[in-house]
Amino acid sequence: MAKKNKTNKSIEGNSETKGISKIKMFFYWFIIPLLFTLLLLLVIAQIANINVFEKAKEITGFSEEQVLTDDKKTDVLEEKVVSLQAEIQEKEAQIDKVQTELDNSATEKEALLIEQERLLDEIAKLTRDQESAKRDYEEIVSTFEKMSAKTAAPVITKMSDAEALRILTSLKPDTVASIYEKMTPEDAAKYTELMSKQ
């Protein structure tokens, strides 16, 4: 039985050494080279003046700003609310200003439309007056056409030069010639000269 115990102990000892040797092998083949490689990379990064921890934060996207406490988050949100409220008030002031300008332009437009209407009425009145004056003038010219030269000549000489010239230029040449015959030579010469200057 003693032999059996020794064989059992030797078998157990061999299995323990095999288990330990597997762990040692794992350390020797993977962990130690990995640690050595990391140490070598850290030394190279230090020499190249690269902060490994900041690079790791950049790569992972993790930063201190993301680790805000609830108080800091509340403060940031309150600041945003205040700035947004100030923006809203500024926009409302701009809207009020634009609305006032719009109201003023509407009032000006109304005033301009009223003025335009007044001017159109005045133009229409002046056109009617001008047409009436033209008809009256045509009637006067027609009357002079129908008058005898003996009667028309003294009337024209009593008129102002401008009016007499206006009527004489509107009459037919035959009528003007017969009126000149009934005028004094001085008056006929004066009106002929005025007509030639025109």
Residue pairs with C-beta under 8 A, 6 or more apart in sequence:
42 52
45 51
45 52
57 63
68 76
137 166
137 170
140 167
141 167
141 170
141 171
144 152
144 155
144 156
144 167
144 171
144 175
145 171
145 172
145 175
147 155
149 175
149 178
149 179
149 181
149 182
150 182
152 175
152 179
152 182
153 179
153 180
153 182
153 183
153 187
156 164
156 167
156 168
156 179
156 183
156 191
157 164
157 183
157 184
157 187
159 167
161 190
161 194
164 191
165 191
165 194
165 195
165 198
168 176
168 179
168 191
168 195
169 195
169 198
171 179
180 188
180 191
180 192
183 191
